[in-house]
Amino acid sequence: MDGPLTELAQALRERLAIIADEESRRDLARHTERLQTVSERIEQLEHHLPPTIDPQLRHFLQRRSYSKALELIETKRGVD
């Protein structure tokens, strides 16, 4: 389980970094492509999570509350 959550956390961090990347926004097509790619990866990872995953995490992922999902993962794993 740790592996899938680690991958998911990495993808969530990557998405947040892309959103915060002011330079990336200068090329809107590339920026949008990068966001789409990482968002698709997050969705794939979400579909591979076990059914016993924390219901709150599942809720955040389904609602696309990715910041909250990342915070929950990091809190549960004791990561700063």
C-alpha positions in Angstrom: 0.0 0.0 0.0 2.8 2.4 0.8 4.0 2.2 -2.9 0.7 3.4 -4.4 0.3 6.1 -1.9 3.9 7.3 -2.5 3.3 7.4 -6.2 0.0 9.2 -5.7 1.6 11.8 -3.4 4.4 12.4 -6.0 1.8 12.9 -8.7 -0.2 15.3 -6.5 2.9 17.3 -5.7 3.8 17.4 -9.4 0.4 18.8 -10.3 0.6 21.5 -7.6 4.1 22.4 -8.8 2.8 22.8 -12.4 -0.1 25.0 -11.2 2.3 27.2 -9.3 4.9 27.4 -12.2 4.4 31.0 -13.5 6.9 30.3 -16.3 4.9 27.3 -17.5 1.8 29.4 -18.0 3.6 31.5 -20.6 3.1 28.6 -23.0 -0.6 27.9 -22.4 -0.8 24.9 -24.7 2.2 23.2 -23.0 1.0 24.1 -19.5 -2.4 22.6 -20.2 -0.8 19.5 -21.7 1.4 19.0 -18.6 -1.7 19.4 -16.3 -3.7 17.0 -18.4 -0.9 14.4 -18.3 -0.4 14.5 -14.5 -4.2 14.6 -13.9 -4.6 11.5 -16.0 -1.8 9.8 -14.0 -3.6 10.8 -10.7 -6.8 9.2 -12.0 -5.0 6.0 -13.0 -3.3 5.8 -9.6 -6.7 6.4 -7.9 -8.3 3.5 -9.8 -5.5 1.2 -8.6 -6.0 2.0 -4.9 -7.5 -0.8 -2.8 -11.1 -0.6 -1.9 -10.0 -0.4 1.8 -8.4 3.1 1.2 -9.4 5.8 3.7 -12.9 7.0 2.6 -11.9 10.6 3.2 -9.0 10.2 0.8 -11.3 8.6 -1.8 -13.7 11.5 -1.3 -11.0 14.1 -1.8 -9.7 12.4 -5.0 -13.2 12.0 -6.4 -13.9 15.7 -5.8 -10.5 16.7 -7.2 -9.5 18.3 -3.9 -5.9 17.3 -4.6 -4.3 19.6 -2.0 -6.5 18.1 0.7 -5.7 14.6 -0.6 -2.0 15.3 -0.4 -2.3 16.8 3.0 -4.2 13.7 4.3 -1.6 11.3 2.8 1.3 13.2 4.3 -0.4 13.5 7.7 -1.2 9.8 7.8 2.3 8.8 6.8 4.0 11.3 9.1 5.6 13.2 6.2 6.2 17.0 6.5 
